[in-house]
Amino acid sequence: MATIILGGGLIGVTTAYYLAKSGRDVTVIERNSGVGEETSFQNGALLAPGHSQAWATPGATWTLIKSLFQKDPALKFRLSSNPQFWRWGMKFLGFCTAEHYRTNSLRVFRCMNAGMMELRELAQSTGIDYDANDNGILYLFRSDESLKARQDDWTILQDQGLRLEKADVSKCVEIEPTLEPVAHQIGGGFYSPDEGAGDAYVFTCALAKHCEDLGVTFKYETHIERLHKERGSISGVETNKGTFSADDYVLALGPYSPILGRQVGLDLPIWPVKGFTASIPVNGHNQAPRVGIIEEDNLVAFAHLGNRLRIGGKADFAGYDNAYTKDDFYGVLKVAKDLFPLAGNYERARYWACLRPASAAGPPILGPSPVDNLYLNCGHGAAGWTMGCATSRAVADIICERQPEIDMEGLTLNG
């Protein structure tokens, strides 16, 4: 049996791995010259089930409206004339209730927790090195007031088994000593010792090589132009390098999944959200944080990866625009320099922006589609790195007619 994976990012490559391990003949079609060169290239790097809170919160509507009039908000909302945006937006607003928020946050947590554990098991079994940092994550607040206002978001995850320790200022400094000089700028936080970080791009490239050893074929610089559908099934994928056919297909094109899906009648509630990261070299500097950190007041993330510090932040509802300038990183770098002024060489920062496929509800969209032989592995938002191994294994299990280990409730296109 043969499967074609549409997309060679982290999600597509992990799906290929689990299918190849099951004995499938797998081909991955990717438009770039290698794997992981878009959303997976320079992501936020944290493996953070503690950040499973769905974006559709009861207060999200007001937050997004305010962002229209703010200069450099952490969450930037932009209106669009694209009909896909309005379909997504109406569904998103429908999920902005307390009940939906709790339900969808727990579904996201289920995927992220399983994904982090699956990633570590895969890395151990294959020997893949991805600059892993398993020192935990500190969710940091700048004031006691902001900590108290948000603490219920972590309580619901703690009730689901997330190992979490509430930390006052002195405990935060004990966990991350480089915070000592700026202790007066923080109000406390939560520490999750089981979480960590790693380089998604390094992982994806290494796993692709492992996939090749398993017989997976990668078709690079191959642009998908059309899906051919006959009698309710996909009959082939037309590309700039010819038409490819298989028994079944997996849609793993991240934010571009809805565009291709519409060709065959799928209405996927996914909209791209642009995220921004900077990587700074830390060679010769000893004040970069060793644990993962998310500064919650401004939503800026820090991950120490080998000889560099990855700093990520902002969510820009900019549609299919992945352009960026140095000015876009002003707010992110201000937080970084406030907390860790001696972390590394900020003048040599390497900048990146990518589109992240946000589903309207929050959880990814997995498994069967209304098209008989087309399967879905998309809509992971900003958490594809944490979720990917678990969701890809689940989709591979479904294709191979096995029961997935992860509970699929609420994770399919029809719920």
C-alpha positions in Angstrom: 0.0 0.0 0.0 1.3 3.5 -1.0 0.7 6.8 0.7 1.6 10.3 -0.5 2.2 13.0 2.2 1.4 16.5 1.0 3.9 18.7 2.8 7.4 18.2 4.1 7.4 20.1 7.3 7.7 18.5 10.7 4.1 17.2 10.6 4.6 15.6 7.1 7.9 14.1 8.0 6.7 12.5 11.3 3.7 11.1 9.5 6.0 9.6 6.9 8.1 8.0 9.6 5.3 6.3 11.4 3.7 5.1 8.1 7.1 3.8 6.8 7.6 2.0 10.1 4.3 0.3 9.5 5.5 -1.0 6.1 3.8 1.6 3.8 5.4 2.8 0.6 5.6 6.5 1.4 6.3 9.6 -0.8 6.6 13.1 0.6 5.9 16.0 -1.8 7.5 19.3 -0.7 7.8 22.6 -2.6 11.0 23.7 -1.0 14.5 22.4 -1.6 14.4 20.5 1.7 12.3 19.6 4.7 11.1 21.9 7.4 12.0 25.1 5.6 8.9 27.1 6.6 6.9 26.8 9.8 9.3 24.3 11.2 12.4 26.2 10.4 13.0 28.5 13.4 10.0 28.1 15.7 9.7 29.0 19.3 11.3 25.6 20.3 9.6 25.1 23.6 7.9 21.8 24.4 5.2 23.3 26.5 2.1 21.3 27.4 1.7 23.9 30.2 0.8 26.4 27.4 -2.2 24.4 26.1 -4.7 27.1 26.7 -6.9 27.5 23.6 -6.7 30.9 21.9 -10.5 31.2 21.8 -11.1 32.5 25.3 -14.1 34.3 26.8 -12.1 37.6 26.6 -10.5 37.0 23.2 -12.9 39.2 21.3 -12.1 42.3 23.3 -8.4 41.6 23.2 -8.4 41.3 19.4 -10.5 44.5 19.0 -8.1 46.4 21.2 -5.1 45.2 19.2 -6.5 47.0 16.1 -5.5 50.3 17.8 -2.3 49.3 19.5 1.2 49.9 18.1 3.0 46.7 18.9 0.7 44.2 20.7 1.6 40.6 21.5 -1.6 39.6 19.7 -2.3 41.6 16.5 -5.6 41.2 14.8 -6.1 42.2 11.1 -9.3 42.2 9.1 -9.2 40.5 5.8 -11.5 40.4 2.7 -10.7 36.7 2.3 -13.9 34.6 2.7 -11.8 31.9 4.5 -11.0 34.5 7.2 -14.6 35.3 7.8 -15.7 31.6 8.0 -12.8 31.0 10.4 -13.6 34.1 12.4 -17.2 33.3 12.9 -16.3 29.8 14.1 -13.6 31.2 16.4 -16.0 33.6 18.0 -18.4 30.8 18.6 -15.8 29.0 20.7 -15.1 32.0 22.9 -17.1 30.8 25.8 -16.0 29.5 29.2 -17.3 26.0 28.4 -15.7 25.7 25.0 -12.4 27.2 26.3 -12.1 24.6 29.0 -13.0 21.7 26.7 -10.7 22.7 23.9 -7.8 23.6 26.2 -7.9 20.1 27.6 -8.0 18.6 24.1 -4.9 20.6 23.2 -3.2 19.5 26.4 -4.0 15.9 25.6 -2.2 16.3 22.2 0.7 18.3 23.6 1.4 16.0 26.6 1.3 12.9 24.4 3.3 14.6 21.7 6.2 15.6 24.1 6.4 12.1 25.4 6.3 10.5 22.0 9.0 12.9 20.7 11.4 11.9 23.4 10.7 8.2 22.9 11.3 8.5 19.1 14.5 10.4 19.7 15.7 7.8 22.1 14.9 4.9 19.8 16.5 6.5 16.7 19.4 8.3 18.4 18.3 11.6 16.9 19.9 14.7 18.5 17.9 17.9 18.3 19.7 20.2 20.8 17.2 19.0 23.5 17.0 21.0 26.7 14.9 19.1 29.3 15.4 21.5 32.2 11.7 22.4 32.4 9.8 25.5 31.7 9.1 28.5 34.0 5.9 30.4 33.2 6.9 33.8 34.5 4.7 36.8 35.4 5.8 40.4 35.9 3.5 41.1 38.8 1.6 39.3 41.5 -1.6 40.7 40.1 -1.1 39.2 36.6 -0.2 35.9 38.2 -3.4 35.8 40.3 -5.5 36.8 37.3 -4.2 33.9 35.2 -3.6 31.1 37.7 -6.8 29.3 36.9 -5.5 28.6 33.4 -2.8 26.4 34.9 -5.0 24.9 37.6 -7.2 23.1 35.0 -4.0 21.6 33.4 -2.6 20.6 36.8 -5.9 18.8 37.5 -5.2 16.7 34.3 -1.8 15.6 35.6 0.6 18.4 34.6 3.3 18.4 37.2 3.5 22.1 38.2 4.9 24.0 41.1 3.8 27.5 42.0 6.9 29.7 42.5 7.3 33.0 44.3 10.0 35.4 43.3 12.7 33.8 45.4 11.8 30.4 44.0 11.9 31.7 40.4 15.4 33.0 41.0 16.4 29.6 42.5 15.0 27.8 39.4 16.7 30.3 37.0 19.6 32.1 38.7 20.1 34.6 35.8 16.8 36.3 36.9 18.4 37.5 40.2 19.5 40.9 38.9 15.9 41.6 37.7 14.1 40.0 40.6 12.3 43.3 41.3 10.8 43.1 37.8 8.9 39.8 38.3 6.0 38.7 40.5 6.3 34.9 40.4 5.2 32.0 38.2 4.7 28.4 37.7 7.4 25.8 37.1 6.9 22.6 35.1 10.0 20.4 35.6 9.0 17.8 32.9 8.9 20.2 30.0 11.7 21.5 27.8 12.8 22.6 24.4 14.6 21.5 21.2 15.3 22.6 17.7 12.4 21.4 15.5 14.3 22.0 12.2 17.3 20.0 13.4 14.9 17.2 14.4 12.9 17.3 11.1 16.1 17.1 9.0 17.5 14.2 11.0 14.2 12.3 10.9 13.9 12.8 7.2 17.3 11.0 6.8 16.0 8.3 9.0 12.9 8.1 6.8 15.0 7.7 3.7 16.7 4.7 5.3 13.2 3.3 5.8 12.5 3.7 2.0 10.6 7.0 2.1 10.9 9.0 -1.2 11.1 12.8 -0.9 10.1 14.9 -4.0 11.6 18.4 -3.4 11.0 21.6 -5.4 7.7 19.9 -6.4 4.8 22.3 -6.3 1.3 20.9 -5.8 -1.0 22.4 -8.4 -4.2 20.3 -8.1 -5.8 17.3 -6.5 -7.8 15.1 -8.9 -10.9 13.6 -7.4 -13.0 10.8 -8.9 -16.0 9.1 -7.4 -15.4 10.5 -4.0 -11.6 9.7 -3.8 -8.4 11.3 -4.7 -7.0 9.8 -7.9 -3.8 11.8 -8.2 -1.8 14.8 -7.3 -0.8 17.1 -10.2 2.5 18.9 -9.7 5.0 20.9 -11.8 6.9 17.7 -12.1 4.1 15.4 -13.2 1.2 13.6 -11.5 1.7 11.2 -8.6 -0.8 8.6 -7.4 -1.1 6.4 -4.4 -3.7 4.4 -2.4 -4.2 7.3 0.1 -3.0 10.8 0.8 -2.3 12.9 3.9 -2.9 16.6 3.9 -0.1 18.1 6.0 0.4 21.5 4.4 0.1 23.6 7.6 -1.6 26.9 6.9 -2.0 26.1 3.3 -4.1 23.0 3.9 -7.4 24.8 3.6 -6.4 26.2 0.2 -5.7 22.8 -1.3 -8.6 21.2 0.6 -11.2 23.5 -1.0 -10.3 22.0 -4.4 -12.0 18.8 -3.2 -14.8 20.3 -1.2 -13.2 20.6 2.2 -13.9 23.6 4.4 -11.1 23.4 7.0 -11.5 26.0 9.8 -7.8 27.1 9.7 -6.3 30.5 9.4 -2.6 31.5 9.3 -1.2 33.4 12.3 2.3 34.8 11.8 4.8 34.2 14.6 8.2 35.9 15.0 11.5 34.5 16.4 15.0 35.7 16.9 18.0 33.5 17.5 21.0 35.1 19.2 24.4 33.5 19.7 25.4 33.0 23.4 29.0 32.0 22.8 31.1 33.7 25.5 28.0 34.8 27.4 26.9 33.0 30.6 23.7 34.9 31.4 21.3 33.1 29.0 18.5 31.3 30.9 19.1 27.5 31.2 15.4 26.6 31.7 12.7 27.4 29.2 10.8 30.5 30.0 7.6 32.1 28.8 7.1 35.7 30.0 3.3 35.6 30.2 2.5 39.3 30.4 3.9 39.9 26.9 3.9 36.3 25.7 7.6 36.1 24.9 9.3 32.7 25.0 12.9 31.8 25.6 14.6 28.5 24.8 18.3 27.8 25.2 19.4 25.5 22.3 23.1 24.6 22.4 25.0 27.8 21.6 22.1 30.0 20.9 19.0 31.5 22.6 15.8 31.3 20.7 13.4 34.1 21.5 9.8 34.0 20.2 6.8 36.1 20.5 3.8 37.9 18.9 0.9 36.5 17.0 -0.1 38.5 13.9 -3.3 37.6 12.1 -1.8 38.8 8.9 -3.3 36.3 6.5 -0.9 34.7 4.0 1.8 37.3 4.5 5.0 36.0 6.0 7.1 39.1 5.4 8.9 40.8 8.3 11.3 43.6 9.1 13.7 44.2 12.0 11.1 46.6 13.5 8.7 43.7 14.0 10.9 42.4 16.7 11.1 45.5 18.8 8.7 44.4 21.5 10.0 40.9 21.7 13.6 42.0 22.0 12.7 44.7 24.6 11.3 42.0 26.9 14.4 39.9 26.3 16.8 42.7 27.0 14.9 43.7 30.1 15.1 40.3 31.6 18.3 38.9 30.2 20.5 41.9 29.0 23.7 39.8 29.0 22.2 36.6 27.5 24.1 36.9 24.2 25.0 39.0 21.2 21.7 40.7 20.4 23.5 42.6 17.5 23.9 39.3 15.7 20.3 38.1 16.0 19.0 36.0 13.2 15.3 36.8 12.5 12.5 34.7 11.2 8.7 34.8 10.7 6.5 32.0 9.8 2.8 31.2 9.4 1.2 28.9 11.9 -2.0 27.0 11.1 -4.5 28.0 13.8 -7.7 26.0 14.0 -10.8 28.0 15.1 -11.3 25.8 18.1 -7.7 25.3 19.1 -7.1 21.5 18.8 -5.6 20.1 15.6 -7.7 18.5 12.9 -6.8 14.8 12.4 -7.8 11.6 10.7 -10.4 10.9 8.0 -12.0 13.5 5.8 -15.2 13.4 3.7 -12.9 12.4 0.8 -12.5 8.6 1.1 -8.8 8.3 0.8 -7.7 11.7 2.1 -6.5 12.0 5.7 -5.9 15.2 7.7 -3.0 16.2 10.0 -3.3 19.9 10.2 -4.4 22.9 12.4 -1.7 22.6 15.1 -1.4 26.3 15.6 1.8 27.3 17.4 2.1 23.8 19.0 3.0 21.6 16.1 6.5 20.9 17.5 5.0 19.7 20.8 2.1 17.8 19.3 3.5 16.5 16.1 4.8 13.1 16.9 1.6 12.1 18.7 -0.8 13.4 16.1 1.3 11.8 13.3 1.4 8.5 15.0 -2.4 8.7 15.5 -3.0 9.5 11.8 -0.7 6.7 10.7 -2.6 4.3 13.0 -5.9 5.3 11.5 -4.6 4.8 8.0 -3.3 1.4 8.9 -6.6 0.5 10.6 -5.2 0.5 14.1 -6.7 2.1 17.2 -4.7 5.2 18.1 -3.3 5.5 21.5 -4.4 9.0 21.9 -8.1 9.7 22.5 -9.5 11.1 19.3 -12.6 12.8 20.8 -12.8 16.3 19.5 -9.8 16.0 17.2 -11.5 15.1 13.9 -13.0 17.4 11.3 -16.5 16.6 12.5 -15.6 16.6 16.2 
